[in-house]
Amino acid sequence: MIKITGLDKLQRELEEAKRVLTKLDGELGTVNFNPHDPSSIEIAIQVVNRMIDDRVGGYASNPIVGPLIDRMKITYQENILERAAKARLQEC
C-alpha cells in the first residue's frame, strides 16, 4: 500500500494561488516614463515591481505563486524596455 502525504499542504497552496490570481485580474496600474531617459525607464520598472509586490507580494513564499510573481516582474520589465525601444525608433 502506498501512502500519500502532504495533500493538505498542496491544497492550501492551490487555494492561496487561486486567491492571488483573482487579485491579479484586471488592471495593475499605470506607469509613465521617458523612453530617452534610462533612469526614467528604471524607475518605471521599479514602480511596476512595487505594484506587483503591493498586490500579491505577501504570497511570494507560496511555491506556486512565488515563481509567478517573478515571471510577472520580468514580463513587465521586458514590456517597458520594448516600448521604450519602439518609441525611440519611431522618432528616428
N, C-alpha and C positions, 0 to 999 in steps of 0.2 A: 504494500500500500504506500502511496506517495502522499506526503503531507505538504500542503501549500500554505505558506505563512506570508504575512505582510500585505494581504489584500486590503485590510482596513486602512493601512497607511496609503496604499496606492489609491484607494477610493477617495480618501481625504484630499490627496494631491490633485486628483482629477476634478473634484468639486471646486477646489480652490482655483484651478486653471480655468474652469468654466466661468467663475465669478470675474476673473481677470479679463477674459475675452469679452465679457459683457461690458466691463468698464472701458475697454478699448474701442467699442463700437461707436462710430460717429467721428466727428472732427476732434483732433487732438489739440489744435491751436494754430496760430498764425505767427510766422516769423518773417521779418523783412531784413534784407541785407544788401550791401553794395557789392555787386559782382566784381568790382575792380579793387576792392579793399580786402586783403586776406584776413585782417583782424575782424572785420565785419562778418565775413563768412564763418570764421571760427566761433565768434560769439553766437551766431545763429545756430550752429551745430550744438553748442553748449546749452542754449535755450531749449532746443528740442529735447536734448537728453534730460534736462531738468523737468520738462513737461511729462516725459515718459516716467521718470522716477517719481514725480509727484502723484501721478495717477496710479501706478502699479508697482513702484519700487519696493513697497513693503512685502511683496511676494517674490522677491528675487531669489530667496533661498529655496523656493519650490523647484525641484529638479525638472519640472515641465515648463514652468513659467520663466525661470532664470535665463535659459538659452533663448527663449522667445524675446525677452526684453533686450538681450544683447544683439540679436539679429535685427530687431526693430531699429535700434540706435544706429547700427551700421547702414541699414537701408535708408534711413532718413539722411544720414551724413552723405551717402553716395548721391542721393537725390539733390541735396543742396549743392554739392560740388558740381554735379552735372548741369543744374540750372544756371549756376554762375558761369560755367564754361560756355554754355549756349548763349547766354546774354552777351558775353564778351565777343564771341564770334559773330553775332548778328550785328554788332556795332562796327565791325571792320569793313 
